[in-house]
Amino acid sequence: MLNQNRSNQLFERAQNFIPGGVNSPVRAFRAVGGKPLFMQKAKGAYLYDEDGNRYIDMINSWGPMILGHAHEGVQQAIARALPDSLSFGAPTAREVEMAELIISMVPSIEKVRMVNSGTEATMSAIRLARGFTGRDKIIKLEGCYHGHGDSFLIAAGSGALTMGTPDSPGVTRGTALDTLIAPYNNLQAIEQLVSENKGAIAALILEPVAGNMGCIAPQPGYLQGLRSLCDREGIVLIFDEVMTGFRLAKGGAQERFGVQADLTTLGKIIGGGMPVGAYGGRRDIMDFVSPSGPVYQAGTLSGNPIAMAAGMAMLSYLNEQTDFYQQLDAIANRIVSDLKEVLQQLGLRYTINQVGSMYSLFFTEQNVIDYDTAKTSDTERFGRYFRHMLEQGVYLAPSQYETLFVSAALGEQELQQLKTASYESLKALNRA
Ligand SMILES: N[C@H](C=O)CCC(=O)O
């Protein structure tokens, strides 16, 4: 049994002063049972909790720690920036360099605006699409998650789905009516929505690879079909690449699948672990943003110098490597093939989805291609699996509906530990 005394004490204290004891719901371990672990530090592939337990980290801060924790290049860039002050509320050279670097790496982005989180990026992107098209409605896909802006907390994935509140109270009826919902991977359903709402749809927003109902890949031709439909109907196609950006390729999912978005939202990796988001895309659309255009969006801390220093260090590193993504994918491929071998040895037929360095093990035998099929997963079984893995030193995402993120810091020793832990955990589950 894990010694969790100090974490438990902190959780007790936290519950008095922080709703549910955590600052983001999935962290509470509600869906997997048990109490959350409070982390003290991390280095490379490992997390260390307040009780001194060590875990292989398969969340990596939900994506940003693609190089592993406390990467020297990123740490040093922050240290170099610190003496120059923490915030100016005025333009800096680093923001210009950051914009140039993002644009050089993501071909569909011609102009970009920095914000402070993925949520800000998606909220700003749909306002911009509405201002640009003069239309009110957006299409959002079931189980996709675009942060906690009101327009997106309808059939939402991630923590909202995990907590059983995919339609959050507090979202006004009017806002909800402007968000039209369609299933993921179903082009026909979107075509129908568009024909029923001709000329009224400003934007279609989706995660090009869904990561917030577990990992789900777009089916062949799906993204291309959406692109053609949006072109035909004058709808702004928004790819939420907060998870997939700079993770699935230098140019994100759009490079990997060969489909360009009109607007792209970014976060996570672009801050190197600091709170950063961005939205960018076609010049004619981005020029609608204030002060070059009428659509208002602002932020005191946007383009924060320390966050820009961390993000620049991270993106420059990724940009300079020639075969980084092949190597990262190879690590993920090995983890997935080990897991398949373990399932086979134990005679289990669970579903594994993987796209590059994102993957999920679903406790269902069905093909998981959308929200409904993701929900066929046995979440109680997942919870038990999660706890067994934790006991064996592996920290998975504490929800069936979150993808796992592979980091480049995983080496042979960690891969072997992962395989053994999976085998022992699934065997124990099977026995129960
Ligand atoms: N799916 C979310 C991040 O991408 C989960 C993290 C959170 O809500 O705290």
PDBQT file of the ligand as one rigid body, heavy atoms in Angstrom, charges set to zero:
ROOT
HETATM    1  N1  LIG A 501      -8.430  17.478 -20.452  1.00  0.00    +0.000 N 
HETATM    2  C1  LIG A 501      -7.887  18.445 -19.576  1.00  0.00    +0.000 C 
HETATM    3  C2  LIG A 501      -6.643  19.011 -20.106  1.00  0.00    +0.000 C 
HETATM    4  O1  LIG A 501      -6.352  19.038 -21.204  1.00  0.00    +0.000 OA
HETATM    5  C3  LIG A 501      -7.680  17.892 -18.229  1.00  0.00    +0.000 C 
HETATM    6  C4  LIG A 501      -6.958  18.810 -17.319  1.00  0.00    +0.000 C 
HETATM    7  C5  LIG A 501      -7.834  19.500 -16.367  1.00  0.00    +0.000 C 
HETATM    8  O2  LIG A 501      -8.999  19.753 -16.648  1.00  0.00    +0.000 OA
HETATM    9  O3  LIG A 501      -7.325  19.824 -15.298  1.00  0.00    +0.000 OA
ENDROOT
TORSDOF 0
